[in-house]
Amino acid sequence: MDLTIVGNRAGMPADGAASSGYLVRTEQSNILMDCGPGIAVMLTRYIHASQLDAVVISHMHLDHCYDVLPIGKQAMLPVGKTWLVDTDGKGDFHGDDTDRRIKLLVPRGARATLDQLAELFPVRTIPHLNRAFDLAYEVIEYERGQSYELADVTITMVPMVHSSPDCGIRIDGASGSLGFTGDTAYNDNLVTLAKDVDIFLAEASLQEPDHTRHGHLAGVEVGRVAARAGARELVLTHFTAPQPAWKEARRADAAAEFTGPIHIGEPGMTFSTPVKER
């Protein structure tokens, strides 16, 4: 199992780095966890959207889901396929595997939001382009705590605590295990999410713990969870400041609680199970 950091920014892109987006690859599966602004472009460095098997959205905040539509549109026009625009202005889709859709796992109630997004900028001369959430994706509104089988892995949505309903994403398979926090305040379900995982991918958004209703993690809290859960390795992400010194300070905060390897997850880095950065 390989984890590639596609984007690591919180809130908005900065200094050439996209918002949240993480590509997980196994022998049989290509899974994108979250896709904030900039991920649709950055993803093309690693994989064509049509090769994705699943896109999993932790929660419906812009920095975690905004690029889901352009990724879907790219998946509708994979390499070697073309659009034919008829003389009456109607579009038609041509190519092989037209029945193969990407599983799009989103929180309950999100389908209506996705449909509104698709309707905002219609391409009236090629109607198919307005139907990414029907043609490119199989939209699945997940239930909190539910698990889904995908080829060689199981994806489990672990309830978290955030201002928008959020689930951490746990992926288990023969090739390894991974837990991703999404955005959340400190809570006991984090230990379930990270229990004995090979890679614990965790937001380290804050310098100090967040005691408000918004819900984000500080570096020291992430380290505490990794230690309690017995995670093998910790990768920090979702940074609110781009300065290297600020990110190093969050690593030091986590290291005060967790004695295992701790990485600052930068775009382009890949971590593997057994965990090896390459």
Secondary structure, DSSP 8 states (H G I E B T S, - for coil): -EEEEEE-BSSS-BTTB-BSEEEEE-SS-EEEEEE-TTHHHHHTTT--GGG-SEEE-S---HHHHTTHHHHHHHHTS-TT--EEE-TTS-EEE-SS-TT--EEEEEETTHHHHHHHHHHHS--TTSGGGG-HHHHTEEEEEE-TT-EEEETTEEEEEEE---SS--EEEEEEETTEEEEE--S--S-THHHHHHTT-SEEEEE--BSS---SSS---BHHHHHHHHHHHT-S-EEEE-BS---HHHHHHHHHHHHTT--S-EEE--TT-EEETTTEE-
